[in-house]
Amino acid sequence: MAGFAAVVVAVAVMAFGSQLARINPALAVILELVVVAGVAPSVWRLRRASVWRWLVYGAAAGVVAGWTALLVGAA
């Protein structure tokens, strides 16, 4: 379950970031940070529920993987 969440979130972050970077790279960074900062508190509260915690950990790993892929792709 965590792996699936990680893949879905990583693909979403990469798709969102790459399309925004085509418009303006600075805007892409700012909006990615705003989206993650806005979603993080709500998702982080779910980590205490036994079923949801794996989705939360997978989503966190997906965000890190997506950002890493965007940074590697930009270099």
Z-matrix of the N, CA and C atoms (Angstrom, degrees):
N
C 1 1.437
C 2 1.532 1 110.31
N 3 1.325 2 116.77 1 -41.65
C 4 1.463 3 120.11 2 179.42
C 5 1.529 4 110.77 3 -66.34
N 6 1.320 5 116.31 4 -37.81
C 7 1.460 6 119.97 5 178.66
C 8 1.516 7 112.64 6 -63.85
N 9 1.332 8 115.75 7 -42.10
C 10 1.459 9 120.03 8 177.95
C 11 1.519 10 110.68 9 -62.82
N 12 1.335 11 117.24 10 -44.49
C 13 1.459 12 121.31 11 179.00
C 14 1.527 13 110.36 12 -62.55
N 15 1.325 14 116.59 13 -39.85
C 16 1.463 15 120.14 14 179.77
C 17 1.519 16 111.50 15 -63.46
N 18 1.324 17 116.39 16 -43.09
C 19 1.466 18 120.03 17 -179.86
C 20 1.524 19 111.14 18 -65.85
N 21 1.321 20 117.43 19 -45.40
C 22 1.464 21 121.00 20 -178.81
C 23 1.530 22 110.66 21 -62.66
N 24 1.318 23 116.88 22 -45.74
C 25 1.467 24 119.99 23 -179.14
C 26 1.523 25 110.95 24 -68.28
N 27 1.319 26 117.98 25 -40.66
C 28 1.470 27 120.50 26 178.86
C 29 1.523 28 111.00 27 -61.65
N 30 1.311 29 117.46 28 -43.92
C 31 1.466 30 120.71 29 178.96
C 32 1.528 31 110.22 30 -64.67
N 33 1.322 32 117.48 31 -41.25
C 34 1.465 33 120.71 32 179.07
C 35 1.525 34 111.42 33 -64.28
N 36 1.319 35 116.77 34 -43.30
C 37 1.468 36 120.42 35 179.67
C 38 1.532 37 110.09 36 -64.67
N 39 1.328 38 116.91 37 -42.92
C 40 1.464 39 119.91 38 -179.65
C 41 1.528 40 111.44 39 -66.40
N 42 1.315 41 117.35 40 -42.41
C 43 1.465 42 120.38 41 179.94
C 44 1.525 43 111.02 42 -65.31
N 45 1.322 44 116.58 43 -46.79
C 46 1.459 45 121.63 44 179.92
C 47 1.531 46 110.41 45 -62.51
N 48 1.323 47 116.02 46 -48.18
C 49 1.463 48 120.25 47 -177.64
C 50 1.517 49 113.60 48 -67.10
N 51 1.314 50 117.16 49 -40.98
C 52 1.468 51 119.05 50 -178.13
C 53 1.526 52 112.02 51 -68.15
N 54 1.307 53 116.85 52 -37.31
C 55 1.466 54 118.92 53 178.59
C 56 1.522 55 111.98 54 -71.43
N 57 1.325 56 116.33 55 -37.90
C 58 1.462 57 118.74 56 175.74
C 59 1.526 58 111.34 57 -67.84
N 60 1.319 59 117.50 58 -35.88
C 61 1.465 60 120.93 59 -179.88
C 62 1.523 61 111.35 60 -65.54
N 63 1.300 62 117.20 61 -26.55
C 64 1.466 63 119.95 62 176.55
C 65 1.520 64 110.68 63 -67.08
N 66 1.332 65 116.40 64 -29.84
C 67 1.457 66 121.00 65 178.67
C 68 1.526 67 110.27 66 -82.23
N 69 1.350 68 115.13 67 -54.79
C 70 1.458 69 120.47 68 -178.79
C 71 1.533 70 107.84 69 -160.65
N 72 1.315 71 118.56 70 116.29
C 73 1.470 72 120.72 71 -177.54
C 74 1.535 73 113.80 72 -60.86
N 75 1.320 74 117.46 73 -38.17
C 76 1.470 75 119.99 74 179.22
C 77 1.529 76 110.23 75 -65.84
N 78 1.306 77 116.68 76 -40.04
C 79 1.460 78 121.34 77 177.37
C 80 1.526 79 110.55 78 -63.45
N 81 1.310 80 117.08 79 -37.60
C 82 1.464 81 121.08 80 179.03
C 83 1.524 82 110.95 81 -62.76
N 84 1.307 83 117.03 82 -44.81
C 85 1.466 84 120.64 83 -179.76
C 86 1.523 85 110.18 84 -64.13
N 87 1.305 86 116.55 85 -46.81
C 88 1.472 87 120.37 86 -178.40
C 89 1.523 88 111.11 87 -62.53
N 90 1.311 89 117.46 88 -46.40
C 91 1.466 90 119.72 89 -178.30
C 92 1.523 91 112.23 90 -69.03
N 93 1.323 92 118.36 91 -35.47
C 94 1.466 93 120.11 92 175.49
C 95 1.522 94 110.40 93 -61.64
N 96 1.324 95 116.84 94 -43.74
C 97 1.465 96 120.30 95 178.81
C 98 1.519 97 112.01 96 -65.13
N 99 1.326 98 117.23 97 -39.81
C 100 1.468 99 121.04 98 179.19
C 101 1.531 100 110.55 99 -65.17
N 102 1.312 101 117.04 100 -43.09
C 103 1.468 102 120.18 101 -179.50
C 104 1.527 103 110.83 102 -64.16
N 105 1.309 104 117.18 103 -47.71
C 106 1.465 105 119.95 104 -179.22
C 107 1.525 106 110.95 105 -66.13
N 108 1.323 107 117.31 106 -41.39
C 109 1.466 108 120.00 107 178.68
C 110 1.524 109 111.53 108 -65.61
N 111 1.314 110 118.16 109 -30.19
C 112 1.458 111 121.23 110 178.56
C 113 1.519 112 113.37 111 -76.80
N 114 1.307 113 116.68 112 -35.70
C 115 1.465 114 121.08 113 -177.75
C 116 1.527 115 112.32 114 -85.50
N 117 1.312 116 117.04 115 -29.67
C 118 1.465 117 121.63 116 -173.31
C 119 1.530 118 114.57 117 -55.63
N 120 1.328 119 120.62 118 -46.89
C 121 1.474 120 118.29 119 -179.00
C 122 1.523 121 113.75 120 -61.51
N 123 1.309 122 116.93 121 -40.27
C 124 1.466 123 120.10 122 179.43
C 125 1.518 124 111.63 123 -66.70
N 126 1.312 125 116.06 124 -42.88
C 127 1.460 126 120.25 125 -178.90
C 128 1.530 127 110.33 126 -70.78
N 129 1.324 128 117.13 127 -37.86
C 130 1.462 129 120.55 128 -176.27
C 131 1.530 130 111.34 129 -65.75
N 132 1.333 131 117.72 130 -30.58
C 133 1.470 132 120.54 131 176.60
C 134 1.526 133 111.96 132 -64.95
N 135 1.304 134 117.39 133 -27.12
C 136 1.464 135 121.42 134 -177.93
C 137 1.525 136 113.07 135 -76.70
N 138 1.320 137 118.25 136 -10.73
C 139 1.465 138 120.16 137 -175.18
C 140 1.514 139 113.33 138 -65.77
N 141 1.310 140 118.61 139 -17.34
C 142 1.470 141 121.39 140 179.80
C 143 1.531 142 112.34 141 -81.20
N 144 1.319 143 117.68 142 -20.32
C 145 1.468 144 121.00 143 177.30
C 146 1.526 145 108.58 144 -76.96
N 147 1.321 146 116.86 145 135.47
C 148 1.465 147 120.21 146 -171.89
C 149 1.530 148 113.81 147 -60.73
N 150 1.309 149 117.87 148 -38.90
C 151 1.465 150 119.63 149 -178.26
C 152 1.517 151 111.12 150 -80.84
N 153 1.305 152 117.33 151 -40.68
C 154 1.456 153 121.30 152 -174.36
C 155 1.518 154 113.46 153 -73.70
N 156 1.337 155 117.92 154 -22.32
C 157 1.464 156 118.91 155 -174.98
C 158 1.518 157 111.82 156 -60.91
N 159 1.328 158 118.49 157 -34.02
C 160 1.464 159 119.91 158 -180.00
C 161 1.520 160 111.39 159 -70.13
N 162 1.312 161 116.57 160 -34.48
C 163 1.463 162 119.00 161 175.27
C 164 1.521 163 110.89 162 -67.06
N 165 1.331 164 116.22 163 -38.83
C 166 1.466 165 120.21 164 178.98
C 167 1.524 166 110.28 165 -63.90
N 168 1.323 167 117.52 166 -46.91
C 169 1.460 168 120.32 167 179.70
C 170 1.533 169 111.24 168 -64.75
N 171 1.309 170 116.57 169 -38.03
C 172 1.463 171 120.19 170 176.58
C 173 1.520 172 111.91 171 -65.97
N 174 1.328 173 116.71 172 -40.84
C 175 1.466 174 120.54 173 178.45
C 176 1.525 175 110.34 174 -64.56
N 177 1.318 176 117.33 175 -40.99
C 178 1.467 177 120.22 176 177.98
C 179 1.525 178 110.84 177 -62.65
N 180 1.315 179 116.42 178 -43.19
C 181 1.468 180 119.78 179 177.68
C 182 1.525 181 110.77 180 -65.60
N 183 1.320 182 117.09 181 -36.27
C 184 1.462 183 120.89 182 178.49
C 185 1.514 184 112.70 183 -65.27
N 186 1.318 185 116.87 184 -39.00
C 187 1.469 186 120.13 185 177.57
C 188 1.524 187 110.19 186 -63.84
N 189 1.315 188 116.10 187 -45.26
C 190 1.473 189 119.82 188 179.21
C 191 1.529 190 110.21 189 -63.12
N 192 1.321 191 117.09 190 -44.11
C 193 1.469 192 120.35 191 179.56
C 194 1.530 193 111.43 192 -65.05
N 195 1.319 194 116.84 193 -40.95
C 196 1.465 195 120.39 194 178.95
C 197 1.518 196 112.58 195 -64.23
N 198 1.329 197 116.43 196 -43.85
C 199 1.464 198 119.76 197 178.18
C 200 1.520 199 111.20 198 -65.65
N 201 1.328 200 116.00 199 -39.15
C 202 1.460 201 119.79 200 178.64
C 203 1.534 202 110.25 201 -62.93
N 204 1.317 203 116.19 202 -43.90
C 205 1.461 204 120.03 203 179.45
C 206 1.528 205 111.20 204 -63.77
N 207 1.320 206 116.96 205 -38.74
C 208 1.462 207 119.50 206 178.25
C 209 1.521 208 111.18 207 -66.21
N 210 1.334 209 116.74 208 -41.06
C 211 1.463 210 119.72 209 179.72
C 212 1.529 211 111.57 210 -67.16
N 213 1.321 212 116.76 211 -40.53
C 214 1.467 213 120.49 212 178.42
C 215 1.533 214 109.77 213 -67.06
N 216 1.309 215 116.62 214 -39.51
C 217 1.457 216 120.15 215 179.49
C 218 1.521 217 112.61 216 -68.89
N 219 1.326 218 117.56 217 -28.95
C 220 1.460 219 121.34 218 -179.84
C 221 1.519 220 112.03 219 -78.67
N 222 1.327 221 116.24 220 -22.87
C 223 1.477 222 119.43 221 -176.48
C 224 1.498 223 112.84 222 -79.10
